[in-house]
Amino acid sequence: MSQTVDMAGAEKLLLEADFEDVKLLWSSSNYVYLAKLCSGDGQEIAAVYKPEAGETPLWDFPTGTLYA
């Protein structure tokens, strides 16, 4: 995954690509996953997924804002 993807390409991959691998990042204070997304034409992108259900409120962030 060393290729550069522009913003439009990244958005397309996030919307259309398949999840090839998802791993939990153990050292995070909230549930955070690193995902590898792959398109049918061989493009890949790494993405971070932070689910609402895994949110642990932090003192320096408003509640309900740590997931997307």
ROGU-864823 format. One record per atom (N, C-alpha, C, O): chain; x, y, z; atom name; residue number from 1. Coordinates in pm, 1 decimal, padded with zeros to 6 digits. Last residue first. Example, Ala and Ser with C-alpha at 12.3 -4.5 7.8 and 13.67 -1.06 7.14 Angstrom:
BEGIN
<pt 'A'; <01285.0; -00225.0; 00708.0>; 'N'; 2>
<pt 'A'; <01367.0; -00106.0; 00714.0>; 'CA'; 2>
<pt 'A'; <01290.0; 00003.0; 00787.0>; 'C'; 2>
<pt 'A'; <01340.9; 00113.8; 00803.9>; 'O'; 2>
<pt 'A'; <01319.0; -00569.0; 00780.0>; 'N'; 1>
<pt 'A'; <01230.0; -00450.0; 00780.0>; 'CA'; 1>
<pt 'A'; <01320.0; -00330.0; 00780.0>; 'C'; 1>
<pt 'A'; <01423.6; -00331.9; 00846.5>; 'O'; 1>
END
This chain:
BEGIN
<pt 'A'; <-01688.5; 00792.0; 01358.8>; 'N'; 68>
<pt 'A'; <-01735.3; 00848.4; 01231.3>; 'CA'; 68>
<pt 'A'; <-01797.8; 00738.9; 01147.8>; 'C'; 68>
<pt 'A'; <-01843.8; 00764.7; 01036.6>; 'O'; 68>
<pt 'A'; <-01624.8; 00898.6; 01697.6>; 'N'; 67>
<pt 'A'; <-01650.3; 00796.6; 01595.9>; 'CA'; 67>
<pt 'A'; <-01696.5; 00865.6; 01468.1>; 'C'; 67>
<pt 'A'; <-01737.8; 00981.6; 01469.3>; 'O'; 67>
<pt 'A'; <-01610.6; 01095.7; 01885.6>; 'N'; 66>
<pt 'A'; <-01489.3; 01019.5; 01857.2>; 'CA'; 66>
<pt 'A'; <-01509.2; 00908.8; 01754.5>; 'C'; 66>
<pt 'A'; <-01416.3; 00832.6; 01728.2>; 'O'; 66>
<pt 'A'; <-01829.2; 01234.7; 01979.6>; 'N'; 65>
<pt 'A'; <-01756.9; 01291.1; 01865.3>; 'CA'; 65>
<pt 'A'; <-01636.0; 01208.6; 01822.7>; 'C'; 65>
<pt 'A'; <-01564.8; 01249.0; 01730.7>; 'O'; 65>
<pt 'A'; <-01961.6; 01168.5; 02214.4>; 'N'; 64>
<pt 'A'; <-02027.4; 01140.2; 02087.1>; 'CA'; 64>
<pt 'A'; <-01954.6; 01191.4; 01964.3>; 'C'; 64>
<pt 'A'; <-02011.5; 01192.0; 01855.2>; 'O'; 64>
<pt 'A'; <-01849.0; 01430.9; 02423.0>; 'N'; 63>
<pt 'A'; <-01909.3; 01298.0; 02411.7>; 'CA'; 63>
<pt 'A'; <-01979.7; 01284.1; 02276.7>; 'C'; 63>
<pt 'A'; <-02048.1; 01375.7; 02230.9>; 'O'; 63>
<pt 'A'; <-01565.0; 01627.5; 02322.9>; 'N'; 62>
<pt 'A'; <-01706.3; 01618.4; 02358.3>; 'CA'; 62>
<pt 'A'; <-01759.6; 01476.0; 02336.8>; 'C'; 62>
<pt 'A'; <-01719.0; 01408.5; 02242.2>; 'O'; 62>
<pt 'A'; <-01242.3; 01566.1; 02459.9>; 'N'; 61>
<pt 'A'; <-01329.4; 01561.0; 02343.2>; 'CA'; 61>
<pt 'A'; <-01474.3; 01555.9; 02389.8>; 'C'; 61>
<pt 'A'; <-01504.6; 01486.7; 02487.1>; 'O'; 61>
<pt 'A'; <-01090.0; 01546.2; 02691.5>; 'N'; 60>
<pt 'A'; <-01059.9; 01656.2; 02600.3>; 'CA'; 60>
<pt 'A'; <-01140.0; 01653.6; 02469.5>; 'C'; 60>
<pt 'A'; <-01109.9; 01729.9; 02377.8>; 'O'; 60>
<pt 'A'; <-01168.1; 01317.8; 02833.1>; 'N'; 59>
<pt 'A'; <-01187.2; 01449.2; 02894.2>; 'CA'; 59>
<pt 'A'; <-01169.5; 01564.2; 02795.4>; 'C'; 59>
<pt 'A'; <-01229.1; 01670.2; 02814.4>; 'O'; 59>
<pt 'A'; <-01353.8; 01079.2; 02643.8>; 'N'; 58>
<pt 'A'; <-01225.8; 01132.7; 02688.9>; 'CA'; 58>
<pt 'A'; <-01247.4; 01275.7; 02738.3>; 'C'; 58>
<pt 'A'; <-01336.0; 01345.8; 02689.4>; 'O'; 58>
<pt 'A'; <-01569.7; 00795.2; 02642.1>; 'N'; 57>
<pt 'A'; <-01551.0; 00940.5; 02645.9>; 'CA'; 57>
<pt 'A'; <-01414.7; 00979.6; 02702.9>; 'C'; 57>
<pt 'A'; <-01367.0; 00919.2; 02799.0>; 'O'; 57>
<pt 'A'; <-01525.8; 00540.3; 02427.4>; 'N'; 56>
<pt 'A'; <-01506.4; 00569.4; 02568.9>; 'CA'; 56>
<pt 'A'; <-01480.7; 00719.5; 02576.7>; 'C'; 56>
<pt 'A'; <-01380.4; 00767.2; 02523.7>; 'O'; 56>
<pt 'A'; <-01697.0; 00368.3; 02175.3>; 'N'; 55>
<pt 'A'; <-01647.5; 00496.4; 02225.1>; 'CA'; 55>
<pt 'A'; <-01640.1; 00499.4; 02377.3>; 'C'; 55>
<pt 'A'; <-01736.1; 00465.3; 02446.4>; 'O'; 55>
<pt 'A'; <-01795.7; 00150.4; 02045.1>; 'N'; 54>
<pt 'A'; <-01670.5; 00133.9; 02117.7>; 'CA'; 54>
<pt 'A'; <-01616.8; 00261.5; 02179.1>; 'C'; 54>
<pt 'A'; <-01504.5; 00264.2; 02229.4>; 'O'; 54>
<pt 'A'; <-02021.2; 00232.5; 01906.9>; 'N'; 53>
<pt 'A'; <-02038.1; 00139.6; 02019.1>; 'CA'; 53>
<pt 'A'; <-01911.1; 00122.7; 02101.7>; 'C'; 53>
<pt 'A'; <-01919.1; 00083.9; 02218.3>; 'O'; 53>
<pt 'A'; <-01921.4; 00384.3; 01691.7>; 'N'; 52>
<pt 'A'; <-01985.3; 00451.8; 01805.1>; 'CA'; 52>
<pt 'A'; <-01991.8; 00360.9; 01927.3>; 'C'; 52>
<pt 'A'; <-01970.4; 00406.8; 02039.5>; 'O'; 52>
<pt 'A'; <-01601.7; 00285.2; 01554.4>; 'N'; 51>
<pt 'A'; <-01745.6; 00268.3; 01573.6>; 'CA'; 51>
<pt 'A'; <-01797.1; 00340.6; 01698.1>; 'C'; 51>
<pt 'A'; <-01725.2; 00355.6; 01796.8>; 'O'; 51>
<pt 'A'; <-01377.9; 00391.7; 01343.5>; 'N'; 50>
<pt 'A'; <-01401.0; 00410.2; 01486.5>; 'CA'; 50>
<pt 'A'; <-01551.4; 00400.5; 01511.4>; 'C'; 50>
<pt 'A'; <-01622.6; 00498.9; 01491.2>; 'O'; 50>
<pt 'A'; <-01138.7; 00298.0; 01112.4>; 'N'; 49>
<pt 'A'; <-01280.6; 00290.3; 01146.0>; 'CA'; 49>
<pt 'A'; <-01294.7; 00298.2; 01296.8>; 'C'; 49>
<pt 'A'; <-01232.0; 00221.6; 01369.9>; 'O'; 49>
<pt 'A'; <-00914.7; 00409.5; 00869.8>; 'N'; 48>
<pt 'A'; <-00937.6; 00393.1; 01013.1>; 'CA'; 48>
<pt 'A'; <-01087.6; 00396.6; 01036.7>; 'C'; 48>
<pt 'A'; <-01156.5; 00486.2; 00988.0>; 'O'; 48>
<pt 'A'; <-00764.0; 00252.1; 00586.7>; 'N'; 47>
<pt 'A'; <-00865.1; 00339.6; 00645.4>; 'CA'; 47>
<pt 'A'; <-00877.8; 00309.3; 00794.0>; 'C'; 47>
<pt 'A'; <-00854.2; 00196.6; 00837.7>; 'O'; 47>
<pt 'A'; <-00556.4; 00228.1; 00306.4>; 'N'; 46>
<pt 'A'; <-00572.5; 00198.2; 00448.5>; 'CA'; 46>
<pt 'A'; <-00672.2; 00299.1; 00504.2>; 'C'; 46>
<pt 'A'; <-00665.4; 00417.8; 00472.5>; 'O'; 46>
<pt 'A'; <-00624.7; 00105.0; -00018.1>; 'N'; 45>
<pt 'A'; <-00614.0; 00218.5; 00072.7>; 'CA'; 45>
<pt 'A'; <-00628.0; 00166.3; 00215.2>; 'C'; 45>
<pt 'A'; <-00702.7; 00071.8; 00240.8>; 'O'; 45>
<pt 'A'; <-00555.9; 00004.8; -00355.2>; 'N'; 44>
<pt 'A'; <-00570.9; -00025.3; -00213.2>; 'CA'; 44>
<pt 'A'; <-00559.1; 00103.9; -00133.4>; 'C'; 44>
<pt 'A'; <-00492.9; 00199.0; -00175.0>; 'O'; 44>
<pt 'A'; <-00645.3; -00111.0; -00681.7>; 'N'; 43>
<pt 'A'; <-00613.4; -00001.4; -00590.3>; 'CA'; 43>
<pt 'A'; <-00639.8; -00044.5; -00446.6>; 'C'; 43>
<pt 'A'; <-00733.1; -00120.0; -00419.2>; 'O'; 43>
<pt 'A'; <-00732.9; -00319.1; -00847.3>; 'N'; 42>
<pt 'A'; <-00604.7; -00331.8; -00779.3>; 'CA'; 42>
<pt 'A'; <-00564.6; -00216.8; -00689.4>; 'C'; 42>
<pt 'A'; <-00459.4; -00223.3; -00625.8>; 'O'; 42>
<pt 'A'; <-00987.0; -00301.2; -00945.9>; 'N'; 41>
<pt 'A'; <-00877.0; -00271.9; -01038.4>; 'CA'; 41>
<pt 'A'; <-00740.4; -00268.5; -00969.7>; 'C'; 41>
<pt 'A'; <-00643.1; -00220.3; -01027.7>; 'O'; 41>
<pt 'A'; <-01162.5; -00345.3; -00737.5>; 'N'; 40>
<pt 'A'; <-01150.0; -00448.9; -00839.1>; 'CA'; 40>
<pt 'A'; <-01034.7; -00426.3; -00934.9>; 'C'; 40>
<pt 'A'; <-00988.2; -00520.6; -00998.9>; 'O'; 40>
<pt 'A'; <-00998.1; -00229.6; -00435.3>; 'N'; 39>
<pt 'A'; <-01094.5; -00218.0; -00544.5>; 'CA'; 39>
<pt 'A'; <-01070.7; -00330.3; -00644.4>; 'C'; 39>
<pt 'A'; <-00970.7; -00401.7; -00636.4>; 'O'; 39>
<pt 'A'; <-00972.1; -00274.0; -00086.8>; 'N'; 38>
<pt 'A'; <-00919.4; -00304.5; -00220.4>; 'CA'; 38>
<pt 'A'; <-01031.2; -00293.5; -00323.4>; 'C'; 38>
<pt 'A'; <-01142.8; -00341.0; -00302.4>; 'O'; 38>
<pt 'A'; <-00871.1; -00163.6; 00231.6>; 'N'; 37>
<pt 'A'; <-00975.9; -00166.2; 00131.1>; 'CA'; 37>
<pt 'A'; <-00913.3; -00186.1; -00005.8>; 'C'; 37>
<pt 'A'; <-00812.8; -00122.7; -00038.1>; 'O'; 37>
<pt 'A'; <-00797.9; -00250.0; 00549.0>; 'N'; 36>
<pt 'A'; <-00737.5; -00247.0; 00415.6>; 'CA'; 36>
<pt 'A'; <-00851.8; -00264.0; 00316.3>; 'C'; 36>
<pt 'A'; <-00920.8; -00365.9; 00316.6>; 'O'; 36>
<pt 'A'; <-00832.9; -00076.3; 00858.5>; 'N'; 35>
<pt 'A'; <-00890.8; -00158.1; 00752.0>; 'CA'; 35>
<pt 'A'; <-00810.7; -00141.6; 00623.5>; 'C'; 35>
<pt 'A'; <-00761.7; -00032.9; 00593.1>; 'O'; 35>
<pt 'A'; <-00800.9; -00067.4; 01196.3>; 'N'; 34>
<pt 'A'; <-00730.7; -00034.4; 01073.1>; 'CA'; 34>
<pt 'A'; <-00781.1; -00130.8; 00966.6>; 'C'; 34>
<pt 'A'; <-00772.8; -00252.6; 00983.0>; 'O'; 34>
<pt 'A'; <-01019.7; 00051.6; 01449.5>; 'N'; 33>
<pt 'A'; <-00979.9; -00055.2; 01359.4>; 'CA'; 33>
<pt 'A'; <-00904.6; 00002.6; 01240.5>; 'C'; 33>
<pt 'A'; <-00939.9; 00109.1; 01189.8>; 'O'; 33>
<pt 'A'; <-01074.2; 00115.2; 01786.4>; 'N'; 32>
<pt 'A'; <-01028.4; 00171.0; 01659.8>; 'CA'; 32>
<pt 'A'; <-00977.3; 00055.3; 01575.3>; 'C'; 32>
<pt 'A'; <-00901.2; -00028.8; 01623.1>; 'O'; 32>
<pt 'A'; <-01231.5; 00182.3; 02080.4>; 'N'; 31>
<pt 'A'; <-01221.8; 00081.4; 01975.0>; 'CA'; 31>
<pt 'A'; <-01187.9; 00151.0; 01843.8>; 'C'; 31>
<pt 'A'; <-01263.7; 00235.4; 01795.9>; 'O'; 31>
<pt 'A'; <-01005.5; 00393.7; 02269.0>; 'N'; 30>
<pt 'A'; <-01137.9; 00360.5; 02217.5>; 'CA'; 30>
<pt 'A'; <-01120.8; 00248.6; 02115.1>; 'C'; 30>
<pt 'A'; <-01009.9; 00222.7; 02068.5>; 'O'; 30>
<pt 'A'; <-00738.6; 00407.5; 02316.9>; 'N'; 29>
<pt 'A'; <-00827.2; 00418.8; 02432.8>; 'CA'; 29>
<pt 'A'; <-00972.4; 00391.3; 02395.9>; 'C'; 29>
<pt 'A'; <-01054.5; 00367.9; 02484.5>; 'O'; 29>
<pt 'A'; <-00517.8; 00169.2; 02154.2>; 'N'; 28>
<pt 'A'; <-00603.0; 00288.3; 02153.7>; 'CA'; 28>
<pt 'A'; <-00696.6; 00288.5; 02274.5>; 'C'; 28>
<pt 'A'; <-00729.9; 00182.8; 02328.0>; 'O'; 28>
<pt 'A'; <-00369.3; -00059.3; 02124.7>; 'N'; 27>
<pt 'A'; <-00318.0; 00043.5; 02214.5>; 'CA'; 27>
<pt 'A'; <-00404.2; 00169.5; 02219.6>; 'C'; 27>
<pt 'A'; <-00365.9; 00267.1; 02284.0>; 'O'; 27>
<pt 'A'; <-00490.3; -00229.0; 01933.3>; 'N'; 26>
<pt 'A'; <-00499.5; -00259.2; 02076.1>; 'CA'; 26>
<pt 'A'; <-00457.9; -00145.3; 02167.5>; 'C'; 26>
<pt 'A'; <-00508.2; -00136.4; 02279.5>; 'O'; 26>
<pt 'A'; <-00681.2; -00199.0; 01669.2>; 'N'; 25>
<pt 'A'; <-00560.6; -00135.3; 01721.5>; 'CA'; 25>
<pt 'A'; <-00567.9; -00141.9; 01874.0>; 'C'; 25>
<pt 'A'; <-00644.1; -00067.7; 01935.9>; 'O'; 25>
<pt 'A'; <-00802.7; -00474.9; 01488.8>; 'N'; 24>
<pt 'A'; <-00821.5; -00387.2; 01603.4>; 'CA'; 24>
<pt 'A'; <-00687.0; -00329.9; 01645.5>; 'C'; 24>
<pt 'A'; <-00589.1; -00403.7; 01656.6>; 'O'; 24>
<pt 'A'; <-00819.7; -00495.7; 01136.5>; 'N'; 23>
<pt 'A'; <-00750.4; -00532.1; 01260.2>; 'CA'; 23>
<pt 'A'; <-00777.6; -00427.7; 01367.3>; 'C'; 23>
<pt 'A'; <-00775.8; -00307.6; 01340.5>; 'O'; 23>
<pt 'A'; <-00925.2; -00631.0; 00838.8>; 'N'; 22>
<pt 'A'; <-00961.0; -00536.1; 00944.1>; 'CA'; 22>
<pt 'A'; <-00895.5; -00583.9; 01072.5>; 'C'; 22>
<pt 'A'; <-00913.3; -00698.8; 01113.0>; 'O'; 22>
<pt 'A'; <-00905.6; -00670.0; 00488.8>; 'N'; 21>
<pt 'A'; <-00848.0; -00701.6; 00619.3>; 'CA'; 21>
<pt 'A'; <-00890.5; -00593.0; 00717.1>; 'C'; 21>
<pt 'A'; <-00891.5; -00475.0; 00681.8>; 'O'; 21>
<pt 'A'; <-01060.9; -00602.4; 00275.2>; 'N'; 20>
<pt 'A'; <-00975.3; -00720.2; 00262.2>; 'CA'; 20>
<pt 'A'; <-00921.0; -00764.2; 00397.6>; 'C'; 20>
<pt 'A'; <-00893.6; -00882.4; 00418.5>; 'O'; 20>
<pt 'A'; <-01360.4; -00468.3; 00184.0>; 'N'; 19>
<pt 'A'; <-01271.0; -00482.3; 00298.7>; 'CA'; 19>
<pt 'A'; <-01192.4; -00611.8; 00282.5>; 'C'; 19>
<pt 'A'; <-01251.4; -00719.6; 00276.8>; 'O'; 19>
<pt 'A'; <-01385.5; -00327.0; -00143.5>; 'N'; 18>
<pt 'A'; <-01412.7; -00436.4; -00050.2>; 'CA'; 18>
<pt 'A'; <-01312.9; -00432.5; 00064.8>; 'C'; 18>
<pt 'A'; <-01196.3; -00397.9; 00046.1>; 'O'; 18>
<pt 'A'; <-01496.0; 00004.9; -00248.2>; 'N'; 17>
<pt 'A'; <-01399.8; -00105.3; -00235.8>; 'CA'; 17>
<pt 'A'; <-01445.3; -00209.6; -00133.9>; 'C'; 17>
<pt 'A'; <-01531.5; -00183.6; -00050.0>; 'O'; 17>
<pt 'A'; <-01676.4; 00223.4; -00248.9>; 'N'; 16>
<pt 'A'; <-01698.5; 00109.6; -00337.7>; 'CA'; 16>
<pt 'A'; <-01609.3; -00012.0; -00314.8>; 'C'; 16>
<pt 'A'; <-01643.9; -00121.9; -00358.1>; 'O'; 16>
<pt 'A'; <-01616.8; 00431.3; -00065.7>; 'N'; 15>
<pt 'A'; <-01755.9; 00401.0; -00098.6>; 'CA'; 15>
<pt 'A'; <-01774.7; 00266.7; -00168.1>; 'C'; 15>
<pt 'A'; <-01877.6; 00201.8; -00149.3>; 'O'; 15>
<pt 'A'; <-01339.7; 00435.7; -00053.6>; 'N'; 14>
<pt 'A'; <-01415.9; 00422.4; 00070.8>; 'CA'; 14>
<pt 'A'; <-01560.8; 00383.1; 00044.6>; 'C'; 14>
<pt 'A'; <-01620.9; 00310.0; 00123.4>; 'O'; 14>
<pt 'A'; <-01280.6; 00478.5; -00327.2>; 'N'; 13>
<pt 'A'; <-01242.9; 00352.9; -00261.8>; 'CA'; 13>
<pt 'A'; <-01322.9; 00331.1; -00133.8>; 'C'; 13>
<pt 'A'; <-01369.0; 00219.9; -00108.0>; 'O'; 13>
<pt 'A'; <-01380.9; 00741.1; -00355.6>; 'N'; 12>
<pt 'A'; <-01436.5; 00631.5; -00436.7>; 'CA'; 12>
<pt 'A'; <-01404.5; 00495.9; -00372.6>; 'C'; 12>
<pt 'A'; <-01491.2; 00408.9; -00364.6>; 'O'; 12>
<pt 'A'; <-01210.4; 00877.6; -00178.9>; 'N'; 11>
<pt 'A'; <-01354.4; 00875.6; -00154.3>; 'CA'; 11>
<pt 'A'; <-01420.9; 00760.8; -00230.9>; 'C'; 11>
<pt 'A'; <-01507.2; 00691.7; -00176.9>; 'O'; 11>
<pt 'A'; <-00965.6; 00838.1; -00310.4>; 'N'; 10>
<pt 'A'; <-00985.5; 00784.5; -00175.3>; 'CA'; 10>
<pt 'A'; <-01134.0; 00774.7; -00143.2>; 'C'; 10>
<pt 'A'; <-01178.9; 00675.1; -00086.6>; 'O'; 10>
<pt 'A'; <-01009.2; 00980.1; -00547.1>; 'N'; 9>
<pt 'A'; <-00983.3; 00836.4; -00551.8>; 'CA'; 9>
<pt 'A'; <-01004.9; 00770.1; -00417.1>; 'C'; 9>
<pt 'A'; <-01056.7; 00658.6; -00410.0>; 'O'; 9>
<pt 'A'; <-01037.1; 01238.2; -00443.9>; 'N'; 8>
<pt 'A'; <-01148.4; 01177.8; -00518.5>; 'CA'; 8>
<pt 'A'; <-01132.3; 01026.3; -00526.0>; 'C'; 8>
<pt 'A'; <-01230.0; 00952.5; -00512.9>; 'O'; 8>
<pt 'A'; <-00778.9; 01273.9; -00326.8>; 'N'; 7>
<pt 'A'; <-00900.2; 01277.6; -00244.6>; 'CA'; 7>
<pt 'A'; <-01018.7; 01211.7; -00315.2>; 'C'; 7>
<pt 'A'; <-01093.4; 01136.7; -00252.3>; 'O'; 7>
<pt 'A'; <-00540.8; 01032.3; -00465.6>; 'N'; 6>
<pt 'A'; <-00593.5; 01166.9; -00443.5>; 'CA'; 6>
<pt 'A'; <-00726.3; 01158.9; -00368.0>; 'C'; 6>
<pt 'A'; <-00779.8; 01050.0; -00347.6>; 'O'; 6>
<pt 'A'; <-00300.2; 00814.2; -00340.3>; 'N'; 5>
<pt 'A'; <-00437.0; 00823.4; -00390.4>; 'CA'; 5>
<pt 'A'; <-00486.3; 00965.1; -00362.7>; 'C'; 5>
<pt 'A'; <-00475.4; 01013.7; -00250.1>; 'O'; 5>
<pt 'A'; <00007.1; 00654.6; -00394.9>; 'N'; 4>
<pt 'A'; <-00061.6; 00776.5; -00353.8>; 'CA'; 4>
<pt 'A'; <-00199.0; 00779.5; -00419.0>; 'C'; 4>
<pt 'A'; <-00212.9; 00751.0; -00538.0>; 'O'; 4>
<pt 'A'; <00115.7; 00331.2; -00273.9>; 'N'; 3>
<pt 'A'; <00075.8; 00422.8; -00379.5>; 'CA'; 3>
<pt 'A'; <00004.1; 00544.5; -00321.1>; 'C'; 3>
<pt 'A'; <-00052.3; 00538.2; -00211.9>; 'O'; 3>
<pt 'A'; <00176.2; 00137.7; -00092.3>; 'N'; 2>
<pt 'A'; <00264.4; 00253.3; -00096.4>; 'CA'; 2>
<pt 'A'; <00225.9; 00353.2; -00204.6>; 'C'; 2>
<pt 'A'; <00297.4; 00451.3; -00225.1>; 'O'; 2>
<pt 'A'; <00082.3; -00119.1; 00000.0>; 'N'; 1>
<pt 'A'; <00000.0; 00000.0; 00000.0>; 'CA'; 1>
<pt 'A'; <00086.3; 00125.0; 00000.0>; 'C'; 1>
<pt 'A'; <00069.3; 00210.7; 00086.7>; 'O'; 1>
END
